[in-house]
Amino acid sequence: MALTTYTELQAAVADFLNRDDLTNTIPTFIKLAESQISRDLLHWKQQKRVVTTLNERYENLPNDMIKIHNVVLDDQDQVKPASDSEIGRYKANSENVAAQPVYYTLNSGQIEFIPAPDQDYELTLLYSARITSLSDSVEDNWLLLDYPDIYLYGTLLQSAPYLQEDARLQVWAQLYSAAIANANAQSENVQFGGSSLVMRNV
């Protein structure tokens, strides 16, 4: 059975469950699976880069952002994450004077830069994004094409509580966890060649 489209995924789930009365419910299982996958998957293909102009203390975050990896100004100066207490101390000691931002923190759904920028800077944000959700109008995405087992077992895992299939819950959970672990390991191998990244002085 092919498993490369949203329609084929729904058919595969119905086939694995041996049910033909879940047409309206399987899409909900898939949405729930996508939510869990976004929390569990750590893959390089999730990464996106945004380049914009920074000229205010607060900037809106991308709607699909899960995790920030790197924040750079003018393609050279890294802006570091800081805790609320660190930000408070910096503001108190600097008298909140505008300058080139040194730190950032997440604040009320936005990213706050400290100090506030004193001019226009080119901001490059590298982040991990949520997987594009499948739907009747979005038949596939890179995850379904590369790792259909994650979608299949993740969806079946979400079906178990609804169907009160306690016996199958553990089976689907084990298969899903193994598929996620395999994808994460493959991603790490692609990025780092299977070893930890080591920075060397030059």
Secondary structure, DSSP 8 states (H G I E B T S, - for coil): ---SSHHHHHHHHHHHHT-SS-TTTHHHHHHHHHHHHHHH---GGGEEEEEEEE-SSEEE--TTEEEEEEEEETTTEE-EE--HHHHHHHHHHHTT---S--EEEEETTEEEEES--SS-EEEEEEEEE------SS----HHHHH-HHHHHHHHHHHHHHHHT-HHHHHHHHHHHHHHHHHHHHHHHHHHHTTS-------
